[in-house]
Amino acid sequence: MAWPPDFIRFASEATVLGLWGGALLLISIVAALGDLRRRRRRHVDAVGWVPWRDLSAVTAFAGLVLMAMAASGWAHR
């Protein structure tokens, strides 16, 4: 099996943007779950070092922008 697979190698730019946007939205969901876990912690002082809320917001914004660009590319095909 060759890397990258043929469906990625011969994909349009819009499809590649859609894949990256989907990956960023998935990361955003994981970060939102991390933030939810942080807000429900038992020990108030055990905050941690990852800024889950900021990470979730930035990746959601970037993912939505990439998905909008991909949808625009798919619509003009």
N, CA, C and O atoms as a Tripos MOL2 file, in Angstrom:
@<TRIPOS>MOLECULE
protein
  308   307    77     0     0
PROTEIN
NO_CHARGES

@<TRIPOS>ATOM
      1 N           0.8460   -1.1760    0.0000 N.3       1 MET1
      2 CA          0.0000    0.0000    0.0000 C.3       1 MET1
      3 C           0.8930    1.2410    0.0000 C.2       1 MET1
      4 O           1.7850    1.3910    0.8350 O.2       1 MET1
      5 N           0.6320    2.0940   -0.9320 N.am      2 ALA2
      6 CA          1.4290    3.3120   -1.0580 C.3       2 ALA2
      7 C           0.9040    4.3860   -0.1150 C.2       2 ALA2
      8 O          -0.2840    4.4400    0.2030 O.2       2 ALA2
      9 N           1.8210    5.2310    0.3180 N.am      3 TRP3
     10 CA          1.4180    6.3490    1.1640 C.3       3 TRP3
     11 C           1.6970    7.6360    0.4450 C.2       3 TRP3
     12 O           2.8020    7.7460   -0.0850 O.2       3 TRP3
     13 N           0.8640    8.5920    0.3600 N.am      4 PRO4
     14 CA         -0.5160    8.6110    0.8340 C.3       4 PRO4
     15 C          -1.4200    7.7940   -0.0800 C.2       4 PRO4
     16 O          -1.0910    7.5780   -1.2460 O.2       4 PRO4
     17 N          -2.5630    7.3380    0.4430 N.am      5 PRO5
     18 CA         -3.4980    6.5600   -0.3750 C.3       5 PRO5
     19 C          -3.9860    7.3720   -1.5760 C.2       5 PRO5
     20 O          -3.9270    8.6020   -1.5780 O.2       5 PRO5
     21 N          -4.4640    6.6640   -2.5880 N.am      6 ASP6
     22 CA         -4.8720    7.3150   -3.8300 C.3       6 ASP6
     23 C          -6.0050    8.3150   -3.6330 C.2       6 ASP6
     24 O          -6.0440    9.3410   -4.3120 O.2       6 ASP6
     25 N          -6.9320    8.0330   -2.7100 N.am      7 PHE7
     26 CA         -8.0450    8.9740   -2.5410 C.3       7 PHE7
     27 C          -7.5860   10.3060   -1.9560 C.2       7 PHE7
     28 O          -8.2770   11.3130   -2.1080 O.2       7 PHE7
     29 N          -6.4330   10.3280   -1.2890 N.am      8 ILE8
     30 CA         -5.8820   11.5940   -0.7990 C.3       8 ILE8
     31 C          -4.9500   12.2010   -1.8420 C.2       8 ILE8
     32 O          -4.9460   13.4160   -2.0430 O.2       8 ILE8
     33 N          -4.1720   11.3700   -2.4940 N.am      9 ARG9
     34 CA         -3.2080   11.8530   -3.4760 C.3       9 ARG9
     35 C          -3.9070   12.5670   -4.6400 C.2       9 ARG9
     36 O          -3.4200   13.5890   -5.1250 O.2       9 ARG9
     37 N          -5.0320   12.0370   -5.0800 N.am     10 PHE10
     38 CA         -5.7240   12.6090   -6.2250 C.3      10 PHE10
     39 C          -6.9450   13.4300   -5.8250 C.2      10 PHE10
     40 O          -7.7860   13.7340   -6.6720 O.2      10 PHE10
     41 N          -7.0520   13.7850   -4.5750 N.am     11 ALA11
     42 CA         -8.1800   14.5840   -4.0970 C.3      11 ALA11
     43 C          -8.0070   16.0390   -4.5230 C.2      11 ALA11
     44 O          -6.8920   16.5190   -4.7280 O.2      11 ALA11
     45 N          -9.1210   16.7130   -4.6480 N.am     12 SER12
     46 CA         -9.0580   18.1380   -4.9760 C.3      12 SER12
     47 C          -8.6100   18.9260   -3.7520 C.2      12 SER12
     48 O          -8.5770   18.4060   -2.6360 O.2      12 SER12
     49 N          -8.2700   20.1800   -3.9800 N.am     13 GLU13
     50 CA         -7.8660   21.0340   -2.8590 C.3      13 GLU13
     51 C          -8.9980   21.2040   -1.8700 C.2      13 GLU13
     52 O          -8.7660   21.2940   -0.6650 O.2      13 GLU13
     53 N         -10.2230   21.2490   -2.3720 N.am     14 ALA14
     54 CA        -11.3730   21.3990   -1.4800 C.3      14 ALA14
     55 C         -11.5160   20.1860   -0.5640 C.2      14 ALA14
     56 O         -11.8460   20.3320    0.6130 O.2      14 ALA14
     57 N         -11.2710   19.0030   -1.0940 N.am     15 THR15
     58 CA        -11.3690   17.8000   -0.2770 C.3      15 THR15
     59 C         -10.2710   17.7600    0.7740 C.2      15 THR15
     60 O         -10.5150   17.3520    1.9100 O.2      15 THR15
     61 N          -9.0780   18.1750    0.4130 N.am     16 VAL16
     62 CA         -7.9810   18.2160    1.3830 C.3      16 VAL16
     63 C          -8.3050   19.2170    2.4940 C.2      16 VAL16
     64 O          -8.0710   18.9370    3.6690 O.2      16 VAL16
     65 N          -8.8430   20.3790    2.1250 N.am     17 LEU17
     66 CA         -9.2500   21.3540    3.1460 C.3      17 LEU17
     67 C         -10.3530   20.7920    4.0300 C.2      17 LEU17
     68 O         -10.3660   21.0320    5.2380 O.2      17 LEU17
     69 N         -11.2750   20.0470    3.4360 N.am     18 GLY18
     70 CA        -12.3370   19.4250    4.2230 C.3      18 GLY18
     71 C         -11.7980   18.4010    5.2050 C.2      18 GLY18
     72 O         -12.2810   18.3110    6.3330 O.2      18 GLY18
     73 N         -10.7980   17.6260    4.7880 N.am     19 LEU19
     74 CA        -10.1900   16.6570    5.6970 C.3      19 LEU19
     75 C          -9.4730   17.3470    6.8580 C.2      19 LEU19
     76 O          -9.6050   16.9320    8.0090 O.2      19 LEU19
     77 N          -8.7180   18.4000    6.5510 N.am     20 TRP20
     78 CA         -8.0390   19.1540    7.6150 C.3      20 TRP20
     79 C          -9.0640   19.8250    8.5370 C.2      20 TRP20
     80 O          -8.8900   19.8320    9.7560 O.2      20 TRP20
     81 N         -10.1210   20.3810    7.9650 N.am     21 GLY21
     82 CA        -11.1520   21.0080    8.7890 C.3      21 GLY21
     83 C         -11.8350   20.0110    9.7000 C.2      21 GLY21
     84 O         -12.0970   20.3080   10.8660 O.2      21 GLY21
     85 N         -12.1260   18.8220    9.1730 N.am     22 GLY22
     86 CA        -12.7340   17.7850    9.9990 C.3      22 GLY22
     87 C         -11.8180   17.3400   11.1230 C.2      22 GLY22
     88 O         -12.2730   17.1010   12.2410 O.2      22 GLY22
     89 N         -10.5250   17.2280   10.8320 N.am     23 ALA23
     90 CA         -9.5620   16.8540   11.8710 C.3      23 ALA23
     91 C          -9.4980   17.9200   12.9620 C.2      23 ALA23
     92 O          -9.4390   17.5930   14.1470 O.2      23 ALA23
     93 N          -9.5090   19.1900   12.5640 N.am     24 LEU24
     94 CA         -9.4780   20.2620   13.5670 C.3      24 LEU24
     95 C         -10.7560   20.2880   14.3990 C.2      24 LEU24
     96 O         -10.7080   20.5640   15.5980 O.2      24 LEU24
     97 N         -11.8920   20.0060   13.7780 N.am     25 LEU25
     98 CA        -13.1400   19.9630   14.5420 C.3      25 LEU25
     99 C         -13.1390   18.7880   15.5160 C.2      25 LEU25
    100 O         -13.6900   18.8930   16.6120 O.2      25 LEU25
    101 N         -12.5310   17.6810   15.1310 N.am     26 LEU26
    102 CA        -12.4070   16.5450   16.0450 C.3      26 LEU26
    103 C         -11.5110   16.8950   17.2350 C.2      26 LEU26
    104 O         -11.8190   16.5380   18.3730 O.2      26 LEU26
    105 N         -10.4110   17.5890   16.9730 N.am     27 ILE27
    106 CA         -9.5410   18.0500   18.0590 C.3      27 ILE27
    107 C         -10.2880   19.0170   18.9650 C.2      27 ILE27
    108 O         -10.1020   19.0050   20.1820 O.2      27 ILE27
    109 N         -11.1310   19.8520   18.3750 N.am     28 SER28
    110 CA        -11.9170   20.7980   19.1610 C.3      28 SER28
    111 C         -12.8820   20.0770   20.1010 C.2      28 SER28
    112 O         -13.0800   20.5020   21.2390 O.2      28 SER28
    113 N         -13.4740   18.9990   19.6260 N.am     29 ILE29
    114 CA        -14.3940   18.2330   20.4810 C.3      29 ILE29
    115 C         -13.6280   17.6020   21.6370 C.2      29 ILE29
    116 O         -14.1020   17.6140   22.7730 O.2      29 ILE29
    117 N         -12.4530   17.0540   21.3580 N.am     30 VAL30
    118 CA        -11.6360   16.4530   22.4210 C.3      30 VAL30
    119 C         -11.2280   17.5210   23.4380 C.2      30 VAL30
    120 O         -11.2450   17.2690   24.6420 O.2      30 VAL30
    121 N         -10.8650   18.7040   22.9590 N.am     31 ALA31
    122 CA        -10.4860   19.7860   23.8700 C.3      31 ALA31
    123 C         -11.6850   20.2590   24.6930 C.2      31 ALA31
    124 O         -11.5310   20.6000   25.8660 O.2      31 ALA31
    125 N         -12.8620   20.2830   24.0980 N.am     32 ALA32
    126 CA        -14.0570   20.6680   24.8550 C.3      32 ALA32
    127 C         -14.3510   19.6520   25.9540 C.2      32 ALA32
    128 O         -14.7750   20.0220   27.0490 O.2      32 ALA32
    129 N         -14.1260   18.3790   25.6640 N.am     33 LEU33
    130 CA        -14.2970   17.3610   26.7070 C.3      33 LEU33
    131 C         -13.2570   17.5210   27.8090 C.2      33 LEU33
    132 O         -13.5570   17.2990   28.9820 O.2      33 LEU33
    133 N         -12.0360   17.9060   27.4410 N.am     34 GLY34
    134 CA        -11.0130   18.1760   28.4450 C.3      34 GLY34
    135 C         -11.3830   19.3580   29.3240 C.2      34 GLY34
    136 O         -11.1350   19.3460   30.5300 O.2      34 GLY34
    137 N         -11.9770   20.3790   28.7170 N.am     35 ASP35
    138 CA        -12.4130   21.5350   29.5010 C.3      35 ASP35
    139 C         -13.5630   21.1640   30.4250 C.2      35 ASP35
    140 O         -13.6240   21.6350   31.5610 O.2      35 ASP35
    141 N         -14.4740   20.3230   29.9460 N.am     36 LEU36
    142 CA        -15.5750   19.8680   30.7890 C.3      36 LEU36
    143 C         -15.0460   19.0700   31.9770 C.2      36 LEU36
    144 O         -15.5210   19.2220   33.1030 O.2      36 LEU36
    145 N         -14.0670   18.2270   31.7140 N.am     37 ARG37
    146 CA        -13.4530   17.4550   32.7950 C.3      37 ARG37
    147 C         -12.7560   18.3760   33.7980 C.2      37 ARG37
    148 O         -12.8010   18.1350   35.0040 O.2      37 ARG37
    149 N         -12.1120   19.4300   33.2950 N.am     38 ARG38
    150 CA        -11.4330   20.3780   34.1890 C.3      38 ARG38
    151 C         -12.4400   21.1200   35.0570 C.2      38 ARG38
    152 O         -12.1940   21.3340   36.2440 O.2      38 ARG38
    153 N         -13.5690   21.5140   34.4810 N.am     39 ARG39
    154 CA        -14.5660   22.2590   35.2570 C.3      39 ARG39
    155 C         -15.2310   21.4080   36.3240 C.2      39 ARG39
    156 O         -15.7240   21.9410   37.3180 O.2      39 ARG39
    157 N         -15.2550   20.0920   36.1380 N.am     40 ARG40
    158 CA        -15.9080   19.2030   37.0990 C.3      40 ARG40
    159 C         -14.9240   18.5390   38.0560 C.2      40 ARG40
    160 O         -15.2700   17.5440   38.6930 O.2      40 ARG40
    161 N         -13.7250   19.0580   38.1690 N.am     41 ARG41
    162 CA        -12.7130   18.4280   39.0120 C.3      41 ARG41
    163 C         -13.0900   18.5530   40.4930 C.2      41 ARG41
    164 O         -13.8060   19.4700   40.8970 O.2      41 ARG41
    165 N         -12.5880   17.6100   41.2820 N.am     42 ARG42
    166 CA        -12.8730   17.5960   42.7220 C.3      42 ARG42
    167 C         -12.0120   18.5990   43.4760 C.2      42 ARG42
    168 O         -12.5040   19.3010   44.3600 O.2      42 ARG42
    169 N         -10.7370   18.6680   43.1340 N.am     43 HIS43
    170 CA         -9.8130   19.5470   43.8400 C.3      43 HIS43
    171 C          -9.6580   20.8410   43.0520 C.2      43 HIS43
    172 O          -9.2040   20.8300   41.9080 O.2      43 HIS43
    173 N         -10.0300   21.9280   43.6570 N.am     44 VAL44
    174 CA        -10.0400   23.2240   42.9860 C.3      44 VAL44
    175 C          -8.6420   23.6470   42.5550 C.2      44 VAL44
    176 O          -8.4910   24.3130   41.5310 O.2      44 VAL44
    177 N          -7.6350   23.2800   43.3050 N.am     45 ASP45
    178 CA         -6.2710   23.7010   42.9920 C.3      45 ASP45
    179 C          -5.5910   22.8370   41.9370 C.2      45 ASP45
    180 O          -4.5130   23.2010   41.4670 O.2      45 ASP45
    181 N          -6.1690   21.7220   41.5530 N.am     46 ALA46
    182 CA         -5.5670   20.8230   40.5660 C.3      46 ALA46
    183 C          -6.0310   21.2160   39.1610 C.2      46 ALA46
    184 O          -6.8170   20.5100   38.5290 O.2      46 ALA46
    185 N          -5.5340   22.3380   38.6980 N.am     47 VAL47
    186 CA         -6.0150   22.8970   37.4440 C.3      47 VAL47
    187 C          -5.3910   22.2210   36.2380 C.2      47 VAL47
    188 O          -6.1100   21.9140   35.2870 O.2      47 VAL47
    189 N          -4.1110   21.9780   36.2290 N.am     48 GLY48
    190 CA         -3.4380   21.4410   35.0580 C.3      48 GLY48
    191 C          -2.8010   22.5550   34.2560 C.2      48 GLY48
    192 O          -2.8770   23.7250   34.6340 O.2      48 GLY48
    193 N          -2.1660   22.1910   33.1390 N.am     49 TRP49
    194 CA         -1.4040   23.1990   32.3900 C.3      49 TRP49
    195 C          -1.9110   23.4120   30.9710 C.2      49 TRP49
    196 O          -1.4460   24.3320   30.2980 O.2      49 TRP49
    197 N          -2.8480   22.5950   30.4880 N.am     50 VAL50
    198 CA         -3.3420   22.7380   29.1190 C.3      50 VAL50
    199 C          -4.5300   23.6940   29.0990 C.2      50 VAL50
    200 O          -5.5010   23.4810   29.8250 O.2      50 VAL50
    201 N          -4.4720   24.7390   28.2850 N.am     51 PRO51
    202 CA         -5.6100   25.6730   28.1910 C.3      51 PRO51
    203 C          -6.7060   25.1050   27.2830 C.2      51 PRO51
    204 O          -6.8140   25.4980   26.1210 O.2      51 PRO51
    205 N          -7.5190   24.1830   27.8090 N.am     52 TRP52
    206 CA         -8.4870   23.4600   27.0010 C.3      52 TRP52
    207 C          -9.4960   24.3780   26.3310 C.2      52 TRP52
    208 O          -9.8230   24.1790   25.1610 O.2      52 TRP52
    209 N          -9.9900   25.3700   27.0420 N.am     53 ARG53
    210 CA        -11.0040   26.2620   26.4830 C.3      53 ARG53
    211 C         -10.4550   27.0150   25.2820 C.2      53 ARG53
    212 O         -11.1160   27.1060   24.2480 O.2      53 ARG53
    213 N          -9.2490   27.5570   25.4150 N.am     54 ASP54
    214 CA         -8.6360   28.3000   24.3150 C.3      54 ASP54
    215 C          -8.3170   27.3850   23.1380 C.2      54 ASP54
    216 O          -8.5280   27.7510   21.9820 O.2      54 ASP54
    217 N          -7.8120   26.2050   23.4370 N.am     55 LEU55
    218 CA         -7.5000   25.2380   22.3910 C.3      55 LEU55
    219 C          -8.7630   24.8350   21.6340 C.2      55 LEU55
    220 O          -8.7440   24.7170   20.4090 O.2      55 LEU55
    221 N          -9.8410   24.6290   22.3510 N.am     56 SER56
    222 CA        -11.1020   24.2680   21.7230 C.3      56 SER56
    223 C         -11.6250   25.3950   20.8350 C.2      56 SER56
    224 O         -12.1030   25.1430   19.7290 O.2      56 SER56
    225 N         -11.5350   26.6220   21.3100 N.am     57 ALA57
    226 CA        -12.0380   27.7540   20.5370 C.3      57 ALA57
    227 C         -11.2140   27.9840   19.2660 C.2      57 ALA57
    228 O         -11.7740   28.2150   18.1940 O.2      57 ALA57
    229 N          -9.9070   27.9210   19.3880 N.am     58 VAL58
    230 CA         -9.0410   28.1760   18.2280 C.3      58 VAL58
    231 C          -9.2020   27.0800   17.1790 C.2      58 VAL58
    232 O          -9.3140   27.3750   15.9890 O.2      58 VAL58
    233 N          -9.2160   25.8290   17.6040 N.am     59 THR59
    234 CA         -9.3550   24.7520   16.6270 C.3      59 THR59
    235 C         -10.7490   24.7130   16.0200 C.2      59 THR59
    236 O         -10.8940   24.3620   14.8490 O.2      59 THR59
    237 N         -11.7730   25.0610   16.7800 N.am     60 ALA60
    238 CA        -13.1240   25.1150   16.2120 C.3      60 ALA60
    239 C         -13.2180   26.2160   15.1580 C.2      60 ALA60
    240 O         -13.7970   26.0080   14.0910 O.2      60 ALA60
    241 N         -12.6590   27.3710   15.4490 N.am     61 PHE61
    242 CA        -12.6950   28.4620   14.4820 C.3      61 PHE61
    243 C         -11.9440   28.0940   13.2020 C.2      61 PHE61
    244 O         -12.4550   28.2890   12.0990 O.2      61 PHE61
    245 N         -10.7360   27.5650   13.3550 N.am     62 ALA62
    246 CA         -9.9460   27.1840   12.1800 C.3      62 ALA62
    247 C         -10.6300   26.0670   11.4060 C.2      62 ALA62
    248 O         -10.6400   26.0870   10.1750 O.2      62 ALA62
    249 N         -11.2000   25.0970   12.1050 N.am     63 GLY63
    250 CA        -11.9040   24.0050   11.4370 C.3      63 GLY63
    251 C         -13.1170   24.4830   10.6710 C.2      63 GLY63
    252 O         -13.3670   24.0270    9.5550 O.2      63 GLY63
    253 N         -13.8780   25.4010   11.2580 N.am     64 LEU64
    254 CA        -15.0560   25.9310   10.5670 C.3      64 LEU64
    255 C         -14.6710   26.7550    9.3490 C.2      64 LEU64
    256 O         -15.3470   26.6960    8.3220 O.2      64 LEU64
    257 N         -13.5940   27.5200    9.4530 N.am     65 VAL65
    258 CA        -13.1250   28.2940    8.2980 C.3      65 VAL65
    259 C         -12.7010   27.3570    7.1720 C.2      65 VAL65
    260 O         -13.0550   27.5790    6.0150 O.2      65 VAL65
    261 N         -11.9420   26.3100    7.5050 N.am     66 LEU66
    262 CA        -11.5160   25.3620    6.4850 C.3      66 LEU66
    263 C         -12.6980   24.6080    5.8810 C.2      66 LEU66
    264 O         -12.7150   24.3500    4.6780 O.2      66 LEU66
    265 N         -13.6710   24.2570    6.6920 N.am     67 MET67
    266 CA        -14.8490   23.5720    6.1580 C.3      67 MET67
    267 C         -15.6700   24.4950    5.2520 C.2      67 MET67
    268 O         -16.2320   24.0430    4.2540 O.2      67 MET67
    269 N         -15.7410   25.7750    5.5920 N.am     68 ALA68
    270 CA        -16.4460   26.7270    4.7260 C.3      68 ALA68
    271 C         -15.7200   26.8890    3.3930 C.2      68 ALA68
    272 O         -16.3540   26.9790    2.3420 O.2      68 ALA68
    273 N         -14.3960   26.9250    3.4410 N.am     69 MET69
    274 CA        -13.6330   27.0170    2.1960 C.3      69 MET69
    275 C         -13.8000   25.7530    1.3610 C.2      69 MET69
    276 O         -13.8960   25.8240    0.1360 O.2      69 MET69
    277 N         -13.8360   24.6030    2.0160 N.am     70 ALA70
    278 CA        -14.0350   23.3470    1.3000 C.3      70 ALA70
    279 C         -15.4270   23.2990    0.6740 C.2      70 ALA70
    280 O         -15.5760   22.8710   -0.4710 O.2      70 ALA70
    281 N         -16.4360   23.7290    1.4070 N.am     71 ALA71
    282 CA        -17.7960   23.7340    0.8670 C.3      71 ALA71
    283 C         -17.9090   24.6730   -0.3220 C.2      71 ALA71
    284 O         -18.6190   24.3870   -1.2870 O.2      71 ALA71
    285 N         -17.2110   25.7830   -0.2480 N.am     72 SER72
    286 CA        -17.2040   26.7160   -1.3730 C.3      72 SER72
    287 C         -16.5450   26.0810   -2.5960 C.2      72 SER72
    288 O         -17.0190   26.2550   -3.7190 O.2      72 SER72
    289 N         -15.4540   25.3470   -2.3790 N.am     73 GLY73
    290 CA        -14.7860   24.6640   -3.4740 C.3      73 GLY73
    291 C         -15.6440   23.5610   -4.0650 C.2      73 GLY73
    292 O         -15.6590   23.3720   -5.2820 O.2      73 GLY73
    293 N         -16.3650   22.8240   -3.2110 N.am     74 TRP74
    294 CA        -17.2320   21.7670   -3.7040 C.3      74 TRP74
    295 C         -18.4210   22.3320   -4.4670 C.2      74 TRP74
    296 O         -18.8930   21.7230   -5.4270 O.2      74 TRP74
    297 N         -18.9060   23.4890   -4.0450 N.am     75 ALA75
    298 CA        -20.0730   24.0880   -4.6950 C.3      75 ALA75
    299 C         -19.7170   24.6330   -6.0840 C.2      75 ALA75
    300 O         -20.5680   24.6410   -6.9730 O.2      75 ALA75
    301 N         -18.4940   25.0800   -6.2810 N.am     76 HIS76
    302 CA        -18.0900   25.6430   -7.5570 C.3      76 HIS76
    303 C         -17.4800   24.6220   -8.4940 C.2      76 HIS76
    304 O         -16.9100   24.9840   -9.5230 O.2      76 HIS76
    305 N         -17.5890   23.3960   -8.1590 N.am     77 ARG77
    306 CA        -17.0050   22.3320   -8.9790 C.3      77 ARG77
    307 C         -17.7480   22.1730  -10.2270 C.2      77 ARG77
    308 O         -17.4020   21.3220  -11.0470 O.2      77 ARG77
@<TRIPOS>BOND
     1     1     2 1
     2     2     3 1
     3     3     4 2
     4     3     5 am
     5     5     6 1
     6     6     7 1
     7     7     8 2
     8     7     9 am
     9     9    10 1
    10    10    11 1
    11    11    12 2
    12    11    13 am
    13    13    14 1
    14    14    15 1
    15    15    16 2
    16    15    17 am
    17    17    18 1
    18    18    19 1
    19    19    20 2
    20    19    21 am
    21    21    22 1
    22    22    23 1
    23    23    24 2
    24    23    25 am
    25    25    26 1
    26    26    27 1
    27    27    28 2
    28    27    29 am
    29    29    30 1
    30    30    31 1
    31    31    32 2
    32    31    33 am
    33    33    34 1
    34    34    35 1
    35    35    36 2
    36    35    37 am
    37    37    38 1
    38    38    39 1
    39    39    40 2
    40    39    41 am
    41    41    42 1
    42    42    43 1
    43    43    44 2
    44    43    45 am
    45    45    46 1
    46    46    47 1
    47    47    48 2
    48    47    49 am
    49    49    50 1
    50    50    51 1
    51    51    52 2
    52    51    53 am
    53    53    54 1
    54    54    55 1
    55    55    56 2
    56    55    57 am
    57    57    58 1
    58    58    59 1
    59    59    60 2
    60    59    61 am
    61    61    62 1
    62    62    63 1
    63    63    64 2
    64    63    65 am
    65    65    66 1
    66    66    67 1
    67    67    68 2
    68    67    69 am
    69    69    70 1
    70    70    71 1
    71    71    72 2
    72    71    73 am
    73    73    74 1
    74    74    75 1
    75    75    76 2
    76    75    77 am
    77    77    78 1
    78    78    79 1
    79    79    80 2
    80    79    81 am
    81    81    82 1
    82    82    83 1
    83    83    84 2
    84    83    85 am
    85    85    86 1
    86    86    87 1
    87    87    88 2
    88    87    89 am
    89    89    90 1
    90    90    91 1
    91    91    92 2
    92    91    93 am
    93    93    94 1
    94    94    95 1
    95    95    96 2
    96    95    97 am
    97    97    98 1
    98    98    99 1
    99    99   100 2
   100    99   101 am
   101   101   102 1
   102   102   103 1
   103   103   104 2
   104   103   105 am
   105   105   106 1
   106   106   107 1
   107   107   108 2
   108   107   109 am
   109   109   110 1
   110   110   111 1
   111   111   112 2
   112   111   113 am
   113   113   114 1
   114   114   115 1
   115   115   116 2
   116   115   117 am
   117   117   118 1
   118   118   119 1
   119   119   120 2
   120   119   121 am
   121   121   122 1
   122   122   123 1
   123   123   124 2
   124   123   125 am
   125   125   126 1
   126   126   127 1
   127   127   128 2
   128   127   129 am
   129   129   130 1
   130   130   131 1
   131   131   132 2
   132   131   133 am
   133   133   134 1
   134   134   135 1
   135   135   136 2
   136   135   137 am
   137   137   138 1
   138   138   139 1
   139   139   140 2
   140   139   141 am
   141   141   142 1
   142   142   143 1
   143   143   144 2
   144   143   145 am
   145   145   146 1
   146   146   147 1
   147   147   148 2
   148   147   149 am
   149   149   150 1
   150   150   151 1
   151   151   152 2
   152   151   153 am
   153   153   154 1
   154   154   155 1
   155   155   156 2
   156   155   157 am
   157   157   158 1
   158   158   159 1
   159   159   160 2
   160   159   161 am
   161   161   162 1
   162   162   163 1
   163   163   164 2
   164   163   165 am
   165   165   166 1
   166   166   167 1
   167   167   168 2
   168   167   169 am
   169   169   170 1
   170   170   171 1
   171   171   172 2
   172   171   173 am
   173   173   174 1
   174   174   175 1
   175   175   176 2
   176   175   177 am
   177   177   178 1
   178   178   179 1
   179   179   180 2
   180   179   181 am
   181   181   182 1
   182   182   183 1
   183   183   184 2
   184   183   185 am
   185   185   186 1
   186   186   187 1
   187   187   188 2
   188   187   189 am
   189   189   190 1
   190   190   191 1
   191   191   192 2
   192   191   193 am
   193   193   194 1
   194   194   195 1
   195   195   196 2
   196   195   197 am
   197   197   198 1
   198   198   199 1
   199   199   200 2
   200   199   201 am
   201   201   202 1
   202   202   203 1
   203   203   204 2
   204   203   205 am
   205   205   206 1
   206   206   207 1
   207   207   208 2
   208   207   209 am
   209   209   210 1
   210   210   211 1
   211   211   212 2
   212   211   213 am
   213   213   214 1
   214   214   215 1
   215   215   216 2
   216   215   217 am
   217   217   218 1
   218   218   219 1
   219   219   220 2
   220   219   221 am
   221   221   222 1
   222   222   223 1
   223   223   224 2
   224   223   225 am
   225   225   226 1
   226   226   227 1
   227   227   228 2
   228   227   229 am
   229   229   230 1
   230   230   231 1
   231   231   232 2
   232   231   233 am
   233   233   234 1
   234   234   235 1
   235   235   236 2
   236   235   237 am
   237   237   238 1
   238   238   239 1
   239   239   240 2
   240   239   241 am
   241   241   242 1
   242   242   243 1
   243   243   244 2
   244   243   245 am
   245   245   246 1
   246   246   247 1
   247   247   248 2
   248   247   249 am
   249   249   250 1
   250   250   251 1
   251   251   252 2
   252   251   253 am
   253   253   254 1
   254   254   255 1
   255   255   256 2
   256   255   257 am
   257   257   258 1
   258   258   259 1
   259   259   260 2
   260   259   261 am
   261   261   262 1
   262   262   263 1
   263   263   264 2
   264   263   265 am
   265   265   266 1
   266   266   267 1
   267   267   268 2
   268   267   269 am
   269   269   270 1
   270   270   271 1
   271   271   272 2
   272   271   273 am
   273   273   274 1
   274   274   275 1
   275   275   276 2
   276   275   277 am
   277   277   278 1
   278   278   279 1
   279   279   280 2
   280   279   281 am
   281   281   282 1
   282   282   283 1
   283   283   284 2
   284   283   285 am
   285   285   286 1
   286   286   287 1
   287   287   288 2
   288   287   289 am
   289   289   290 1
   290   290   291 1
   291   291   292 2
   292   291   293 am
   293   293   294 1
   294   294   295 1
   295   295   296 2
   296   295   297 am
   297   297   298 1
   298   298   299 1
   299   299   300 2
   300   299   301 am
   301   301   302 1
   302   302   303 1
   303   303   304 2
   304   303   305 am
   305   305   306 1
   306   306   307 1
   307   307   308 2
@<TRIPOS>SUBSTRUCTURE
     1 MET1         2 RESIDUE 1 A MET
     2 ALA2         6 RESIDUE 1 A ALA
     3 TRP3        10 RESIDUE 1 A TRP
     4 PRO4        14 RESIDUE 1 A PRO
     5 PRO5        18 RESIDUE 1 A PRO
     6 ASP6        22 RESIDUE 1 A ASP
     7 PHE7        26 RESIDUE 1 A PHE
     8 ILE8        30 RESIDUE 1 A ILE
     9 ARG9        34 RESIDUE 1 A ARG
    10 PHE10       38 RESIDUE 1 A PHE
    11 ALA11       42 RESIDUE 1 A ALA
    12 SER12       46 RESIDUE 1 A SER
    13 GLU13       50 RESIDUE 1 A GLU
    14 ALA14       54 RESIDUE 1 A ALA
    15 THR15       58 RESIDUE 1 A THR
    16 VAL16       62 RESIDUE 1 A VAL
    17 LEU17       66 RESIDUE 1 A LEU
    18 GLY18       70 RESIDUE 1 A GLY
    19 LEU19       74 RESIDUE 1 A LEU
    20 TRP20       78 RESIDUE 1 A TRP
    21 GLY21       82 RESIDUE 1 A GLY
    22 GLY22       86 RESIDUE 1 A GLY
    23 ALA23       90 RESIDUE 1 A ALA
    24 LEU24       94 RESIDUE 1 A LEU
    25 LEU25       98 RESIDUE 1 A LEU
    26 LEU26      102 RESIDUE 1 A LEU
    27 ILE27      106 RESIDUE 1 A ILE
    28 SER28      110 RESIDUE 1 A SER
    29 ILE29      114 RESIDUE 1 A ILE
    30 VAL30      118 RESIDUE 1 A VAL
    31 ALA31      122 RESIDUE 1 A ALA
    32 ALA32      126 RESIDUE 1 A ALA
    33 LEU33      130 RESIDUE 1 A LEU
    34 GLY34      134 RESIDUE 1 A GLY
    35 ASP35      138 RESIDUE 1 A ASP
    36 LEU36      142 RESIDUE 1 A LEU
    37 ARG37      146 RESIDUE 1 A ARG
    38 ARG38      150 RESIDUE 1 A ARG
    39 ARG39      154 RESIDUE 1 A ARG
    40 ARG40      158 RESIDUE 1 A ARG
    41 ARG41      162 RESIDUE 1 A ARG
    42 ARG42      166 RESIDUE 1 A ARG
    43 HIS43      170 RESIDUE 1 A HIS
    44 VAL44      174 RESIDUE 1 A VAL
    45 ASP45      178 RESIDUE 1 A ASP
    46 ALA46      182 RESIDUE 1 A ALA
    47 VAL47      186 RESIDUE 1 A VAL
    48 GLY48      190 RESIDUE 1 A GLY
    49 TRP49      194 RESIDUE 1 A TRP
    50 VAL50      198 RESIDUE 1 A VAL
    51 PRO51      202 RESIDUE 1 A PRO
    52 TRP52      206 RESIDUE 1 A TRP
    53 ARG53      210 RESIDUE 1 A ARG
    54 ASP54      214 RESIDUE 1 A ASP
    55 LEU55      218 RESIDUE 1 A LEU
    56 SER56      222 RESIDUE 1 A SER
    57 ALA57      226 RESIDUE 1 A ALA
    58 VAL58      230 RESIDUE 1 A VAL
    59 THR59      234 RESIDUE 1 A THR
    60 ALA60      238 RESIDUE 1 A ALA
    61 PHE61      242 RESIDUE 1 A PHE
    62 ALA62      246 RESIDUE 1 A ALA
    63 GLY63      250 RESIDUE 1 A GLY
    64 LEU64      254 RESIDUE 1 A LEU
    65 VAL65      258 RESIDUE 1 A VAL
    66 LEU66      262 RESIDUE 1 A LEU
    67 MET67      266 RESIDUE 1 A MET
    68 ALA68      270 RESIDUE 1 A ALA
    69 MET69      274 RESIDUE 1 A MET
    70 ALA70      278 RESIDUE 1 A ALA
    71 ALA71      282 RESIDUE 1 A ALA
    72 SER72      286 RESIDUE 1 A SER
    73 GLY73      290 RESIDUE 1 A GLY
    74 TRP74      294 RESIDUE 1 A TRP
    75 ALA75      298 RESIDUE 1 A ALA
    76 HIS76      302 RESIDUE 1 A HIS
    77 ARG77      306 RESIDUE 1 A ARG
